Structure formats: structure tokens, C-alpha cells
Amino acid sequence: MKQNPLHIKIGIIGGGQLGRMMIEESLRLNNEFNILDDANCPCSLLAAQHIIGKITDGNAIRKLAAISDVLTYEIEHIDVATLLELEGEGVEIIPSPKVLQIIQDKGLQKQFFSNNQIPTAPFKLVDFPKQWSEAIASLEGETIAAKTRTDGYDGKGVRIITKEQVHLGKIPFETPTVLEQFIPCEKEIAVMVARNRDGSIKTWPVVEMVFDPKANLVTFLNCPASLPKAKEMEAQKIALRTIDKLGGVGVFAVELFYTKTGEILVNEVAPRPHNSGHHTIEACYTSQFEQLVRILMGLPLGSTQLIQPAVMLNLLGEEDFNGAYELAGLKEASAIEGVYVHLYGKMESKPMRKMGHVTVLGSTLEQAQLKAKEVSRLLQFKPDKNG
């Protein structure tokens, strides 16, 4: 039987919610998705083939490559050495593992920013706790942001500490760490960037993020961000320059600080679809997920224009319970115009675990914000009465 037209086999390293949304957005283009992850991951019911294994297992990655036309990944903490070998053997991997090598290590990221005149907070790199006191001497202020160079994720591996705590030996990390001068921040913003094989590049509108102070996770995201027009353009220009200098092909999140003094500084880059772009599924002509599939297929970049102002809120597991769940308030929230609930197929709720998200559209950002607050009040993960 003849293969479907446009039938491209896309291999995703990782089977979480980002991969799930990419598959949901792009099956209409006749693609086939293969995944590598543990059993019962969010992508498991949607994938054509599921290699059950660890995303750090080089042999499993090779198995995925063998059944796929092109590889991508939905998480940074994977076996980059095997990916570099595969790329050298002619396997197409987007984004390139050469880009991933830089982004996996926050120290290399910061050095990349510095070497390419990309504005970022002053920093020092340390390998051992005994180096901290000397390193922080050149950083202004009394507060330091400490970040482990590798394996940090969703707020893990980040601590805000004082210089006094360092001098008293209260050092949170034993491993190689980035020590950053703490920057008083007016807003945390982000720019999603897409870059094609031919070098064409586009940004989505700048978004503004509000974080949960305990979990250090985004609770609300507003699009467009409330910034002066000149600062919005500056943020997009810095984001474009960052990805252009990386030579990256794919979809990237550039997270930035808008400081109290009006500077825009790059915080970190993620080489994949990102929480700060989930709203694009409903709010923009081309979502971040469809855009990545277009890039993987060699299609032109789609329009990133905003259709309506949007608020995105993360649905997090309640702090006081683990286990099978039901989502209270779903009927009431779904009755509100412009509300789109996305659940990630996770079998158990855990404290502060990302269980899903909601995008809320409005004719104005203020209208969307009011509706989003009501949705946040309504939706709660509760123990499953039938579980």
C-alpha cells in the first residue's frame, strides 16, 4: 500500500506534555511520531511507536533514530554525546546537539552570552564550595542567585542566598554552580523564537510571567506583556540576536529580565517549545508546536501574529495530596467563553506537579485576566472518589 503523502517519521526524545501537544497539533499533516520515554508517559497513547527506555540511554536513542526520519527533543537533560555521534553519522537532529551542549550547561550558556555581547547579569563560575566566598566579592549587592550548572529544571537547582550566608558556610550546592549578581526585576518576560533551516526567523509577541513564590513555576502568563513599545522591540531584538548567534534551528524560548532600571537582560534559553508559549495554540495563527513541526518538515514558518490577547495559567497538583485525581470545577470553567483546558494525561497528581494548563482569550488583556482568575479559583485537583 502506498505511504500517505507527506508522511514523515518524527522521533521525539521524551514523551511528556510538550511532545503530547506537538503530536496533538500536527497529526493533521499525516506525520507519524515515535517517542522514547518511560511507559505510561503522556505521549504513550498518541505515538505510532514507543521505545520504552531512559532518555539518557544512548542505545535507546539510537533505536529511536533508526525508525525516524528526523529527531527532536522535548527536554534538555538527555544524552548529548550520542546525539553528537548520530549527527556526525548523518542523522538530522533539530535543534543541533551542538546547540544543546551549550544550553545544557548554564555556565557555558552564560559564557556564550558574554562572548557574544548578549546582555546578561554579571556572574562567576565555581566548581567547589570553597571558591564561593572569593567569587562573590566582585558581584555587587548583598544577594546572589545560585544555579547548578546542569540538571536544573522547573525551579529546581536554583537558590537565592545572601553573601553573609555564603561567608557562614551555608552553601546550597556542592556541584559546579553559576553565581549571578541578583538583579532587582520589574518583570520577568519571555520571547519565543522560531528559526528555519534557511535562516528565516520569527518571534511571537513578548509575554509577561507571574511566578509561584514557593514552587518557582509560572502560575499566570500574560500576552501581550505590558511593556513600553520600545522595550518590547528591544526584547525581541535581543532574543533574535541570541538565537541567530547560537545558529539554532528549531523553536526556542528566550527568558529575560526587565529590570527596575529599564534594562533587558537574558536569563536563560530553552531549545524547545516552552511553558511561555503554550498560549500560542489558541492565541496565535501558528502555535509553537505546529511551528516546530513545520521546521522538521522543511515547510515555511507560519504567522506568529496574535489573534486575541491571552492569559495562560498552569494547573498544578495540590500541595496536600498524591494519587488518582478528579478535576473539580471543570464544568463551570468550561462554560466560560474563551476558556481552553489542556490536560496532560498524567495518571497521578503530585504536589506542584504540572498537570495541565488553561488558555483564556479575551477581547482585551484585562478581560482575559478577570476570566483567568475565576478559572483559577474554580479548577482544583481533588482525590478521585472512585479511585
VENDAWO-V359796 format. One record per residue. N is the residue number from 1. BURIAL is 1 if it has 9 or more other ideal C-beta (glycine too) atoms within 8 Angstrom, else 0. Layout:
# VENDAWO-V359796
n:N burial:BURIAL
n:N burial:BURIAL
This chain:
# VENDAWO-V359796
n:1 burial:0
n:2 burial:0
n:3 burial:0
n:4 burial:0
n:5 burial:0
n:6 burial:0
n:7 burial:1
n:8 burial:1
n:9 burial:1
n:10 burial:1
n:11 burial:1
n:12 burial:1
n:13 burial:1
n:14 burial:1
n:15 burial:1
n:16 burial:1
n:17 burial:1
n:18 burial:1
n:19 burial:1
n:20 burial:1
n:21 burial:1
n:22 burial:1
n:23 burial:1
n:24 burial:1
n:25 burial:1
n:26 burial:1
n:27 burial:1
n:28 burial:0
n:29 burial:0
n:30 burial:0
n:31 burial:1
n:32 burial:0
n:33 burial:1
n:34 burial:1
n:35 burial:1
n:36 burial:1
n:37 burial:1
n:38 burial:0
n:39 burial:0
n:40 burial:0
n:41 burial:1
n:42 burial:1
n:43 burial:1
n:44 burial:1
n:45 burial:0
n:46 burial:1
n:47 burial:1
n:48 burial:0
n:49 burial:0
n:50 burial:1
n:51 burial:1
n:52 burial:0
n:53 burial:1
n:54 burial:0
n:55 burial:1
n:56 burial:0
n:57 burial:1
n:58 burial:1
n:59 burial:0
n:60 burial:1
n:61 burial:1
n:62 burial:1
n:63 burial:1
n:64 burial:1
n:65 burial:1
n:66 burial:0
n:67 burial:1
n:68 burial:1
n:69 burial:0
n:70 burial:1
n:71 burial:1
n:72 burial:1
n:73 burial:1
n:74 burial:1
n:75 burial:1
n:76 burial:1
n:77 burial:1
n:78 burial:1
n:79 burial:1
n:80 burial:1
n:81 burial:0
n:82 burial:1
n:83 burial:1
n:84 burial:1
n:85 burial:0
n:86 burial:1
n:87 burial:1
n:88 burial:0
n:89 burial:0
n:90 burial:0
n:91 burial:0
n:92 burial:0
n:93 burial:1
n:94 burial:1
n:95 burial:1
n:96 burial:1
n:97 burial:1
n:98 burial:1
n:99 burial:1
n:100 burial:1
n:101 burial:1
n:102 burial:1
n:103 burial:1
n:104 burial:1
n:105 burial:1
n:106 burial:1
n:107 burial:1
n:108 burial:1
n:109 burial:1
n:110 burial:1
n:111 burial:1
n:112 burial:1
n:113 burial:1
n:114 burial:1
n:115 burial:0
n:116 burial:1
n:117 burial:0
n:118 burial:1
n:119 burial:1
n:120 burial:1
n:121 burial:1
n:122 burial:0
n:123 burial:1
n:124 burial:1
n:125 burial:1
n:126 burial:1
n:127 burial:0
n:128 burial:0
n:129 burial:1
n:130 burial:0
n:131 burial:1
n:132 burial:1
n:133 burial:1
n:134 burial:0
n:135 burial:1
n:136 burial:1
n:137 burial:0
n:138 burial:0
n:139 burial:1
n:140 burial:0
n:141 burial:0
n:142 burial:0
n:143 burial:1
n:144 burial:1
n:145 burial:1
n:146 burial:1
n:147 burial:1
n:148 burial:1
n:149 burial:1
n:150 burial:1
n:151 burial:0
n:152 burial:1
n:153 burial:1
n:154 burial:0
n:155 burial:0
n:156 burial:0
n:157 burial:0
n:158 burial:1
n:159 burial:0
n:160 burial:0
n:161 burial:1
n:162 burial:0
n:163 burial:1
n:164 burial:0
n:165 burial:1
n:166 burial:1
n:167 burial:0
n:168 burial:0
n:169 burial:0
n:170 burial:0
n:171 burial:1
n:172 burial:0
n:173 burial:1
n:174 burial:0
n:175 burial:0
n:176 burial:1
n:177 burial:1
n:178 burial:1
n:179 burial:1
n:180 burial:1
n:181 burial:1
n:182 burial:1
n:183 burial:1
n:184 burial:0
n:185 burial:1
n:186 burial:0
n:187 burial:1
n:188 burial:1
n:189 burial:1
n:190 burial:1
n:191 burial:1
n:192 burial:1
n:193 burial:1
n:194 burial:1
n:195 burial:1
n:196 burial:1
n:197 burial:0
n:198 burial:0
n:199 burial:0
n:200 burial:0
n:201 burial:1
n:202 burial:0
n:203 burial:1
n:204 burial:1
n:205 burial:1
n:206 burial:1
n:207 burial:1
n:208 burial:1
n:209 burial:1
n:210 burial:0
n:211 burial:1
n:212 burial:1
n:213 burial:0
n:214 burial:0
n:215 burial:0
n:216 burial:1
n:217 burial:1
n:218 burial:1
n:219 burial:1
n:220 burial:1
n:221 burial:1
n:222 burial:1
n:223 burial:1
n:224 burial:1
n:225 burial:1
n:226 burial:0
n:227 burial:1
n:228 burial:0
n:229 burial:0
n:230 burial:0
n:231 burial:1
n:232 burial:1
n:233 burial:0
n:234 burial:1
n:235 burial:1
n:236 burial:1
n:237 burial:0
n:238 burial:1
n:239 burial:1
n:240 burial:1
n:241 burial:1
n:242 burial:1
n:243 burial:1
n:244 burial:1
n:245 burial:1
n:246 burial:1
n:247 burial:0
n:248 burial:1
n:249 burial:1
n:250 burial:1
n:251 burial:1
n:252 burial:1
n:253 burial:1
n:254 burial:1
n:255 burial:1
n:256 burial:1
n:257 burial:1
n:258 burial:1
n:259 burial:1
n:260 burial:0
n:261 burial:0
n:262 burial:0
n:263 burial:0
n:264 burial:1
n:265 burial:1
n:266 burial:1
n:267 burial:1
n:268 burial:0
n:269 burial:1
n:270 burial:1
n:271 burial:1
n:272 burial:1
n:273 burial:1
n:274 burial:1
n:275 burial:1
n:276 burial:1
n:277 burial:1
n:278 burial:1
n:279 burial:1
n:280 burial:1
n:281 burial:1
n:282 burial:1
n:283 burial:1
n:284 burial:1
n:285 burial:0
n:286 burial:1
n:287 burial:1
n:288 burial:1
n:289 burial:1
n:290 burial:1
n:291 burial:1
n:292 burial:1
n:293 burial:1
n:294 burial:1
n:295 burial:1
n:296 burial:1
n:297 burial:1
n:298 burial:0
n:299 burial:0
n:300 burial:0
n:301 burial:1
n:302 burial:1
n:303 burial:0
n:304 burial:1
n:305 burial:0
n:306 burial:1
n:307 burial:0
n:308 burial:1
n:309 burial:1
n:310 burial:1
n:311 burial:1
n:312 burial:1
n:313 burial:1
n:314 burial:1
n:315 burial:1
n:316 burial:1
n:317 burial:1
n:318 burial:1
n:319 burial:0
n:320 burial:0
n:321 burial:1
n:322 burial:0
n:323 burial:1
n:324 burial:0
n:325 burial:1
n:326 burial:0
n:327 burial:1
n:328 burial:1
n:329 burial:1
n:330 burial:1
n:331 burial:0
n:332 burial:0
n:333 burial:1
n:334 burial:0
n:335 burial:0
n:336 burial:1
n:337 burial:0
n:338 burial:1
n:339 burial:1
n:340 burial:1
n:341 burial:1
n:342 burial:1
n:343 burial:0
n:344 burial:1
n:345 burial:0
n:346 burial:1
n:347 burial:0
n:348 burial:0
n:349 burial:1
n:350 burial:0
n:351 burial:1
n:352 burial:1
n:353 burial:1
n:354 burial:1
n:355 burial:1
n:356 burial:1
n:357 burial:1
n:358 burial:1
n:359 burial:1
n:360 burial:1
n:361 burial:1
n:362 burial:1
n:363 burial:0
n:364 burial:0
n:365 burial:1
n:366 burial:0
n:367 burial:1
n:368 burial:1
n:369 burial:1
n:370 burial:1
n:371 burial:1
n:372 burial:1
n:373 burial:0
n:374 burial:1
n:375 burial:1
n:376 burial:1
n:377 burial:0
n:378 burial:1
n:379 burial:1
n:380 burial:0
n:381 burial:1
n:382 burial:1
n:383 burial:1
n:384 burial:1
n:385 burial:0
n:386 burial:0
n:387 burial:0
